[in-house]
């Protein structure tokens, strides 16, 4: 999983059901050293050509709930 608003922040899981846990962990680690970033809306992300291409190739766009500590 990549986070379009957070360069270098990635998460991975062997099972799709585990991605929420690893995504939360990746976000917490990323924000330990970085300032909070207002997330781009899903509509704005869907409008990006690179996101459209990834979705057409089989990617999935999901929203990960995260509350900054």
C-alpha positions as CSV (number, residue, x, y, z in Angstrom):
1,X,0.0,0.0,0.0
2,X,1.2,3.5,-0.8
3,X,-0.1,6.8,0.6
4,X,-0.2,9.5,-2.1
5,X,0.1,12.3,0.4
6,X,3.0,10.8,2.3
7,X,6.2,10.2,0.2
8,X,8.0,7.0,1.2
9,X,5.2,5.8,3.5
10,X,4.3,2.2,2.6
11,X,2.5,-0.7,4.2
12,X,2.4,-4.4,3.2
13,X,0.6,-7.5,4.4
14,X,0.5,-11.1,3.2
15,X,-3.3,-11.0,3.6
16,X,-5.7,-8.2,2.4
17,X,-7.4,-8.4,5.7
18,X,-4.2,-7.4,7.5
19,X,-3.6,-4.2,5.5
20,X,-5.6,-2.0,7.9
21,X,-3.3,-3.0,10.8
22,X,-0.1,-2.6,8.9
23,X,-1.4,0.7,7.3
24,X,-2.1,2.1,10.8
25,X,1.4,1.1,11.9
26,X,3.0,2.7,8.9
27,X,1.1,5.9,9.4
28,X,2.1,6.0,13.1
29,X,5.7,5.5,12.3
30,X,5.7,8.1,9.5
31,X,4.1,10.7,11.7
32,X,6.7,10.2,14.4
33,X,9.1,12.2,12.3
34,X,6.8,14.2,10.0
35,X,4.2,16.9,10.5
36,X,0.5,16.1,10.0
37,X,-0.7,16.4,6.4
38,X,-4.3,17.1,5.5
39,X,-5.3,14.1,3.3
40,X,-6.4,14.6,-0.3
41,X,-10.1,13.8,-0.8
42,X,-11.0,10.5,-2.6
43,X,-12.6,12.5,-5.4
44,X,-9.3,14.4,-6.0
45,X,-7.3,11.2,-5.9
46,X,-9.7,9.6,-8.4
47,X,-9.2,12.6,-10.8
48,X,-5.4,12.1,-11.0
49,X,-4.2,10.4,-14.2
50,X,-1.7,8.2,-12.4
51,X,-4.3,7.0,-9.9
52,X,-6.7,6.3,-12.8
53,X,-4.0,4.2,-14.5
54,X,-3.3,2.2,-11.4
55,X,-7.0,1.5,-10.8
56,X,-7.3,0.4,-14.4
57,X,-4.4,-2.0,-13.9
58,X,-6.1,-3.5,-10.9
59,X,-5.2,-1.4,-7.9
60,X,-7.7,-0.7,-5.2
61,X,-8.3,2.7,-3.6
62,X,-9.3,2.5,0.0
63,X,-9.6,5.0,2.8
64,X,-7.6,4.3,6.0
65,X,-9.0,5.9,9.1
66,X,-6.2,7.5,11.2
67,X,-6.3,9.7,14.2
68,X,-3.1,11.6,14.8
69,X,-1.8,10.9,18.3
